[in-house]
Amino acid sequence: MKMKTLILGAGIAALFVFGVACDGSDVDDQTPAVVESAPQSAPAQTSVQPRPSTAQVAPAPAAAPAPSGVAPPSAAVQTSPPVSITAPSSGSMIPRAANIEQLVTSAQLIVVGTINSVLDEKQIGGYGVGGQLMPAEDGGNPVTDFDVRVESVLKSDGTVAEGEGFVLRMHGHTSSDPAVVASVLFELPKAGDRLLFALGRNPDGTFGSGPEGLLDVGDAIVTYADGEPFAAQMSPDQLVEDIRDLSAAESTPVQQVAVSHSPADSDGGMTEDEFVTLLTAEDIMTILSAKISLTTQTVDMREMAEGVDASQVETIESWYWLALGEAGIDRGLSFSVMDFDSEDAALAHYGEVTSDDSGMFQMTLSIGYASAHVDVNAGGIGGMVVFVSGDKLVTLHTAQDDSLLPLVSISAIETLAKVVAARL
């Protein structure tokens, strides 16, 4: 069955600048898979507004219900591989860490602290390339800013110290006024709540999370602040001790190995059989908390691009793309690996992808040789992670109908990227 294609916005469209053509015919390799989901979130780190690019981009088609599945573009366009998904949605899953290791690796800052006060409730339009808040358009995204006082720092990003404070930004408003948009997915914290916060850093210096980053450490057994059980039954003291140990191990310096950027052995590139083992529906299952059905589709993008203009893929030995879409819901995750003929070629394309015009930010803790991310959560675009590993350029990103939250949060995408990097 066919499915509407969602073309990503201009700031991310520079990712793939190759013309791709397809006759739009039905694709036979869409495979439904039932998936257990764990943490899905309200935008953990709220939106980033990419700077408009001059790259040629096909306009996004109007949203419309369609059967599950994914179809590549039907005409030559300069765009990233299409992410597809389908029809309007009912609910959202909240992604949560499957274990302590995942909680630590997916967070940039982990502290124990107390919500001191509500600073502001507002509508924002995302972030500019320089990190500044953009004006809200068409209502914008409702967020609430909280002042958090830090009791102890378990994992530091170098900007927050014990006894200091920071701004926590969460999706939704705390207001009981029915005219004000409130979170329908979870209850926001209140002044006086003492919690463990596992957070990501927003471009403007605030920190963000959904309920997957707020844990109640006031009882004998740790739970999430919204009452959901944590992955492991343990006492708050044990959780704090384990997080400190893992954070210390994560920050231990490792010996740097010189990387030679000489042409890679010409082995014809990664095969499709090798590609499909890098990220599976079961991997998605580990970070989702609800049982859902996914449709999958694998496409040989190099073959498609070569059919338009062979010169544009001369340095690419193989290029495969996988779309995982929630059946009957217009959202999903797209995964791609471009296997170049040399590490230099992969790094050069990474430079184009993450240029100033892309709106992407270099990651402090790199995945692979170099990595960047962006969390948009606006205009049908979710989050994106791009990294280089040897002669391969890897991308993962989410897209969805404007009315929906992404299938998984940016922190979950980063976790999946680390899974892929470990398997390469």
N, C-alpha and C positions, 0 to 999 in steps of 0.2 A: 504494500500500500504506500501511497505517496504521503509526504508530509511537508508542510510549509517550512521554508528555510528562513531562519532569522539571521540577517547579516549584521555583524557587529559594527559599532560606531567608528567614526573617522579616526579617532585617536589610536585605536587598536588595529584598524584595517591595514596599516603599514606592515603588519606582521608577515603577511604573505603577499608579495607583489607579483605573483605569477598569474597569468590569465588561465582560467580553468573553464572548460566547457563540458557540458553533459546534455544529453538529449532529454533529461528529466523523466526518463522512463522509470517504471517500477523497479525497485531494488529487491533482490530475492534474499539477501543475507541478513535480514532483520530478524533477530532472535529474541523473543521475550524471555526474561529471567525474573524470577521472584526473588526479591532482595529484602533482607532484614535491615532496617535502617536504624542508626543510633543517634548521633548528634546532628541535627540540622538547625540552622539558627536563623534568628532574626539577624540582620546585618551585624556582624561582630565588629567590624571596623567600617564605619559608614562611608558613604560614597566618595569616589574621586572623579572629578570632571576632567577628562582628557582635553588637551588643547586641540582645536580643530586642525586637521592635517590637509595638505594639498593633494594627498593621494586620491586617485580616482576610486570612488566607492559606489557600489550599486546601492540604491536606496532600499531601506528596509521595507519589506512588504507589509501590508496592513495585517494586523493580527486577526486570525480567524480560526474557528475550531477545525481540526483536521484529524484524520486517523493517525495512530502512532506510526513512527518511522522517521527516516531522515532521507532527504534527497539533496545531492550537491547542486550548485547553481546551474541554471539552465542556459547561461550565456557566459562568454568570457568576461570576467570581472577582475579587478585588483582588490582582493579582500582576503581576510583570513578564512580558513575552512569554515563552512557553514555549521552552525550549531542548530539542531533542530529539536523540536519538541512539539507538543500539540495542545489542544483545547484548554478551556478555562479550568482553573483549579479550585478545589475546595479547601484543603488544609495545607499545613506546612509541618515538616518534621523539624525537630530541634537537634542538631548534631552534638554529640557529647563524646568525650574521650573514652576509648575502649579500655584504657589502662592509664597508670600514672605516667608511664613513659610518653604516651601520646599527649597527655595534658601538658607536660613540661616542654616537649619539643615544639608544640604548636603555639606556645605563648612566648611573648617577648618580655613580659613583666609578670611576676607572681609575688603577691604580698598578702599579708594579713592586715586588715584595717577596718575602719568603721566609716559608714556613710555619715558625714557630718551635716550636710544640708543639700537641698535642691538649689542649684545656681540659676538654672534657666530652662524654660521649655520653649522650643522654637521650631521653625521649619527651615531646613537648609537645602541648598541645591547641589550639594557635593563639594568637592575641593578642586581648586585650580592647580596648575602644574607646580606652582610655588608653595602649595600647601594651604593657601588661603581659602576661607569659606566662600562659596559662590552664592549669588542671590537665588532664592527659591523661585521656581517657575511652576505654574500649574499646581500650586499647593506645596510642592517640595516634599522632602522627607521629614516627618516629625521626629524630633530627638529631644531627650532630656539630659542635661548636664548636671552631674552630682559632684560635690566636693568630698573627696575621700581622704581621711587622715591615716597615715601609715604607721602601723605598730611594729611590723617586722618585714624585712625584704628577704624573700626566699630565692628569687631569681631576678637579677637586676639587668636593666638595659643601659645603666649608667646615668640615668636622668632623675631617678627617684631614690631618696634616702629615708631611713627610719626617722620618724618624728616629723617628716614633711608631708605635703599633700599633693594631690594631682586631680585632674578633672576626668571623671568617668562619663563617657557619652554612650547612651543606649537608645535604641529605636523605640519610639512611642512617647506618650505623655502620661504623667501621673494624675492628671486632672480628672475629676469625676464628672465634669461638665460634659453632657452628651454631645455638645457641639464641637468638642475638642477630640482630636484623634488620639486614642489610647491604644496601647499594645493589646492585640487580641490573642497573642500567642503565649504570653506569660505575664506574671505580675512583676512590675518594676520594684526595685528595693525601696526601702523607706529610711528616713533619717534615723540614726541609732542602730541600724543593722550592722553587726560585726560579722565579717565574711572573709573567706579566702578568695582573692581575685586573681584569675589567670587571664591576662589581657593581651591584646595586640595594640600597637601604637598607630594612631591616625596621623595623616600628613601634617596636621596643624599642632601636633604635640599633645593632644588629648589622647585618652586610651579608650578602647571600645571592646564590647563583648555583647553576646546574647546571654541567656541563662546558662549556657554551657561553660561560662567562665566565672560563675559566682557559686561558691560552695559554702554551705553552713557548717561551721566548725564549733558550734556552741553546744552540741549534744555528744553523747557517748560514741555515736557512729556518724561518720561524715555523710552528708547528703548534699544534693544541689539545693540552692536557695529556694527554688520553686517546689521542693519536696520530692523530686525525682531521685532515685537511689544512685549513688556513685558506683562506678564499675567494680570497685573492690570494697568490701566491707572492712573498715578499719577505723581506728580512733583518730581524732584530729592530730594528736601528738605524733603518731606513726606516719600520717600523711605528710606533715611538715618535715619530719626527719628524712623521709624518702625523697621529697622534692629537693631538699637541700643537697642530698647526696647526688641525685641525678643532675642538678644544675651545676654542681662543682665538676662532675665528670664531663659535662657538655662543654664547659669553658676551659678545660685543661688544654694548654697549647699542644699542637701536634706538629711533628716534623714536616716541614714543607718539602715537597718533592718537585724538582724542576720538571716542567712540562715542555716537551718538544713539540712545536707546531709544524712538524713536517708532514708531507702528504701521507695519508693513511694507506694501508695496504688496500689495493683495489680488489675487494672481495665481492663486489656486486651489491654491497649494502645489506642492511637488515632485511630479513625475509618477513613475510606476513605472519608466518607461524611464530617467529620470534617476537614480533610486535605484539601479538594478541596476548602473550603471557605477561607483558609488562604492567598492565592494568586490567582488572577484571571486575565483573559485577560483584563478586564476593568481596573485593576490596572496598567497594562502595558500601556494602553491607556492614562493614566494621565501624563505619562512622555515622550510620543512620539508626534512628531509634524506632522507626515504624516499619511495618511490612509493606513493601510496595512492589509493583511490577515494572521492570525496566525493559525497554526495547534497545537493541544494540545494532549498530551498523558499522562495518569496516569498509573503507574506500581506499583504493590505490590512487592517491592524489598525483603522484609523479606521472603515472600513465595518462591521467586526464590532462595534466598540464602539457605533457609532451605532445599530445594530440593537437594542441593549439599552436605551440611554438616550442620546438625541441631545444632551442638555444637558451631558453629561460631556466632549464633544469640541467644544464651541462655539468655543473659541479655537484649535483644531487644524485647519489647512487640509489637511494630509495626514499619514499615519503608516504607514510600511511597515516590515516586519520580514523579515529574511533569516536562515534557519538553514542552516548548513553542517555536516553530520554525516559522520563517517567510516563508510563503508558496512560494515555488519556489526559495528560496534564502538559501544558505548554511550557516546559522547562527541562533542562538537562545539563550534562557536562560533556565537553568535547576534549579529546586527547589526541595529540599529534606528535610524531617523531620524524624529523627530517635528517637523514643520514648523508652527510656530505662526503666528498672525496678527500678532504683534509680538515684538520682542526682549525687551520687559518680561515677556511671558507665558512665553517660553522661560527667562529667568533665574529667574522665580518658581518654575517647575517644577524647575529645577536645584536651587534652594534646598531644595525638599521632598525631592528625591532624595538630597542630600548632607547632610541634617540630622544632628545629633549621634547620633540613634538609628539611622542607616543603617550605621554602622561604617566609612564611607568616609573617606579622607584627601585633603585638597587637595594637588594636585601642585605641587612646588616650581617646576618648569619647565612652565608651563601649555600645554596644547594648546587652540587656539582662544581665546575670551575668558576662559573659566574651565574647569577640569577637576579631576576627582578620581578616585581609584582605590582598589581594595581587592584583596588577594590572600588568598583563604580556603583553597582546596585542602583542603576537608574537607566532609563531608556531601553530596557530590555537586556542590558549588559550586567553581568554579575561581577565576578572576580576573575583575575588571570594571573598565572605564574608561568614564567619562561625561564629555562635554564639551559646551560651548555654542559655537556658531558662528553669529553673527547671530541670526536668529529660529528656529534649529534646535537641537534637543537630540539628541545622538548617543550611543548606548550600544553597547559591544561587551563580551560576556562569554562565558566558557566554562562548561560543565557536563559532568558525566561520572558514570559509575557509581562508587560509593564505592571500589571496588577498583582504580580506574585513575587515572593521572596525567592532567591536562588535555591537550587536543589541542595547545595551545601555551601557553607561559609568560606571566606577566604582562608581562614586558618585550617579548615578541612582540606582545601585545595593544596595548601602548602604541605600538609601531612601526606597526601596522596603523591605529591611530587617527590617527596623524600622516599616513598616506597618505590616509585619508578626508578629513581636515581640508584637505589641500592641494588636493583635488579639488572641494571645496564652493565 
